[in-house]
Amino acid sequence: TSVVPRRVRYSPSMSSFAGVFPYLVSPIAADGTVIETELRRLVDHLIDAGVHGLTPLGSTGEFAYLDWAQRRRIVEIVVAQTAGRVPVVAGVAATTTAEAVRQARDFAAIGVNGILAILEAYFPIPEAGVVAYFTAIADATELPVVLYTNPTFQRSDLSLAAIETLSRHPRIGLIKDASTNTGRLLSILNRTEGRMGVFAASAHIPAAVMMIGGKGWMAGPACAIPRESVRLYELCRAGQWDAAMRLQRALWRVNELFAAHSLAACIKGALQLQGFAVGDPLPPQAPLSAEGRAAVAKALALAAQALAVSPPPP
């Protein structure tokens, strides 16, 4: 087991959530237990690479395939191993408001620094119900809340009107939008008039989102290419757009593969290629194919080469 770092005091605030927040994979053994050693190794690896925060139980973390005991243990391990070095924003996802509130309070007690709020819906939910769900999560604790919307997977999406309403809550000031519509991100920024910061997802070009005023990105690919992602963020922050776009073009291949394959399969396969025994996606999901592994290996090599010739901003 990795050595647990000494915990430092970290005070959560909305303004501290900016930069690269990898969606962590969830390493699960065949018997259903969390592979603690590898998860701790991954946390240290990502922090050493310079990421600005960690997000367990996002889409890449297979939250929809985990039971509550697995979810809770993953968050416990990530919080303990992070030891306050960067903020931990844990995913809360449920089909009922009561369960989402319970999860948020439990994670707050464990020591997370923020909540990524996800709505799971079997039946479509009217807009008033969607707003009430996210409001209840934000009311449940004193933690900052990041809204997560993914129209590809969700039956009840967050409309611009709902986002504008929620942006007036004192603890809801960020959104991770996983649509493929970058114009929607600009609409969110315009409609919320500075109250809502935007994080890009893997479906967006991170450098383009930064150019329109984004805060960074929460995405699975950053778990596999953390140093490259951090360098890209630094170049964007420095306004070195030519250098940023050269690096972005090389890194985009990872995003393309992420979209072409199962999310967890792609990133778990990439991490396995880098020596992390994180296991395969939970069934009935399939592991990355041999063809997929070859494509991911090539993309990782391209990203590393691009980083090597991309000088950091002064």
N, C-alpha and C positions, 0 to 999 in steps of 0.2 A: 504494500500500500504506500502511496506517495506520502511524503511528509506534509502535514497540514500547515500552511503558513500562519504566522501570528496574525491575529485579526486586527485590522486598523479600523478606526472610527470613520464611518461613511454616512453622511447625511443626505438622504434622497431629495432631489429637487428636479423640477421639470427642465431647468436650464442645463442640468448635468447630463441629460440624455441627448447626446449628439455623437456622431461618428459611426464607427463600424460595430454593429452588434450581431455577431454570428448567431444563427439559429442552431443550437447544439443538437447533434444526433442523440438518440437515447440508446445506449449500448445495453442490450438485453440478451441474456444467455438463453440456451434452449429450455432450461427449466423455469424460465420466467423471472429469474432474479436479475437485478441490475449489476452490470459488470463494473463494479466500483473502481477498481484500479485503473481501468482504461478511461473512465469518465474523469477521474481526477487528473490523469495524464493529459487529457485533452484540454481541460480547464487551464492547466499550467502552460501548455503549449500555446494556446490562443492568447493568454495574457502576456506571455513572453514575446509574442509576435506583435504586440502593441494595440490589440483591439481595445475599444473604448467601453465595452459592456458585453454581457452575455445574456442570451435569451433561451433558457430551456423551455421545452414543451411548446415550441412553435410547430408549424406544419412539418418541417424537416425532422422534428423531434417525435413525430408519429403520435401526437397526443390522442388522436382518435382511436388508436389501437392499444392504448395502455389502460390498465385498471387504476383505481385511485391509489392503491398501495405503491404501485410502480411510479406513478406521477409524483407522489409525495416524497418518495425516497430519492428520486432524481433531483428534486429541488433541494432537499436536505444536503445531498452530496455537493452540489454546485455551490450553494451558499457557504458551506463549510470550507471547501477547497479554495474558493475565491477569497475568502477572509477579508472582504472589504476593499480589495485592490481595485476593483471596478464594480459598477452597479450590476446587479442581477435583476432582470425584468422577466418574471415567470408568467407563462401562459395560463390563463384561467379560461376554461371552456366547458360549457354545459348546455343542456337543453332546457333546464329550468332555472329561473332566477334564483330560487332558494339555494340550489346546489352551487351556482356560480358565486354567490355571496359567501357560502361556507368555504369554498376553495380559496377565495381571496383572503378571508380572515385567517385561514390555516397557514397560507403562505406568508402572510404578514407576520404571524407568530414565529415562523421559522427564521425570518430575517431577510426576506427579499427586499429590494429597494424600489420596485415598481411592479405593476401588473400590466400584462398584455391581455386585453379583454377580447375574447372570441365568442361569437354566438353560434352554437350548434343548433340546427333546426331540422326537424323531420317534416313538420308541416310549415308552410309559409306563415310568417308572423306579420301582422300589420305594423305600420311604421310607429304607431304609439307604443306598441309592445316592445319593439326594438329599442326605442329611446329609453323606455322604462328599465329594460334589462341592463343596459350599459350604465344608466344612472345609478341603479342599485349597487352595481359593482364599485363604482366610484364613491358611493356613500358608505360602503362597508368598512373601509379603512382610511387612514390618513395618507396612503401612498399615491404617488402620481400614477395615472392610468394612460396607457397607449391603446387607442382603438385599433382593431385589426379588421379589415374588410377584404374579402376575397370572393368576388362575384362568380368565379369559376366553380367554387366548391360550396358556396353558401346559398341556401334557399331564400334567405332574407338578408338582402344587402343593405348597407347604409347609404341612403340617398344624400344628396348635397344638403337638402333641407334638414335632415336628421343630424348630419355632422355639424351644421351651423348651430342647431339647438344645443347639442352636446358640448360644443366648444365653449359655451357660457358656464359650464360647471367648473368650479375652481380647481379641481384635480384632473380634469381632462384637457390636456393641452397638446397632445401628439396623436398622430394617426399613421399607421402603416397600411398603405393602400396597395393591394396586389392585383389591381386591374391592369390591363395592358394599355390604358388610356392616360398618357402623360398629361394631356390637356385637362383631365379631371383633377390632377394634382394641383395645377395652376388655379383651377376653379375653386378648389378647397382653400388655397391660400388667399385668394381674392375674397371669397365669401366670409371667411372667418376673421378677416381684417387683423391679422397678427396674433390672434388667440390660439391658433392651431399650427403646430409645426408638423412637417411632413417627412416621413421616412420612406425611402424607396424600397421596393421589393425586388425579387429576382426578375420579375417580368419587365421592370423598367431599366433603362440605361442609367446607372448611378451618377455618372458625370453630368448627364443632361438634367437629372433631378437636382443635383447640387447647383447647377447653373441657374435654375429658376428659383432657388432659395431653399432647397431641401436641407434637412438636418443631418442626413447620412443615410444609412440603409441597414435594415434588419433583414437578413436573407441567409438561406442555406449555403450558397456558394462561398460565402466568407468563412465558413467553417473549414473549407478545404483549401482556400487560398487567402489566409489571413494577412500575411505580410504584403502581398500584392494589393489586397483591398485597402489596407491602411495607407500604403504609399499613394494609391489613387485618391483617397480622401484628402491626404495632405497636399497633394498637387492642386486639387480643386479648391481647398481652403486658401491656398496661396495665390489663386487666380492664374495658375500656369496651365492654361487650357490646352495649348498645343501639346505639351508633354502629357497632360492628363488624358487627352484623347488618343494619343499613341498607345498608352498603357491600356486604356479602356478597350480599344479595338482587340487587343490580344486577350484580355480577360473575358470578353463577351462570349468566347467559345464555351467557357464553363457554364455560363447562363443558358446558352442554347442547349447544351446537353442536359442541364437541369430540367429544362422544359420538355425535352424529348423522352426522358426516362422517368421512372418513379422517383419522387423527390428524395426519399430516404435511401433508396437503392443507389442513386447517383453519388450522394455525398458519403454514405457509408463505404461504397466501393472506392471512392477517392481516398478516404482516410485509411482504408485497408492497404492501398497501394503505398501509403506513407508510413506504414508500420503500426497502425492503431488497430487492435483486435476488437473492433466495436460490434462485431456480429453482423448478421444480415437483417433486412427489414422483417418485421413481424408478419407471419402468414395471415391472410392469404396473399400478401404482397410477395413479389418475386425478387430475388437478388439480381444484381446487375449482371447482364449477360457477358459472355466472353468478348463479344463485339463491342459492347458498351464499355467494358473495362479498358479495352485497347484505345477507344476514342477518348476516354477520360484521362488515361495516362498521357496521351499525346497533348491534350489540352493543358494538363498540369505542367508538362515540360515547356510548352509555349508560354505559359504564364510566368514560370520561373525565368525563362530567357528574357522576357519583356521587363521583368523587375530588375534584372542584372544590368540592363542598359538604361534604366530610368533613374536618373540621379534624384535624390531627395531635394525638396525645396530648401533654399538657404534659411 
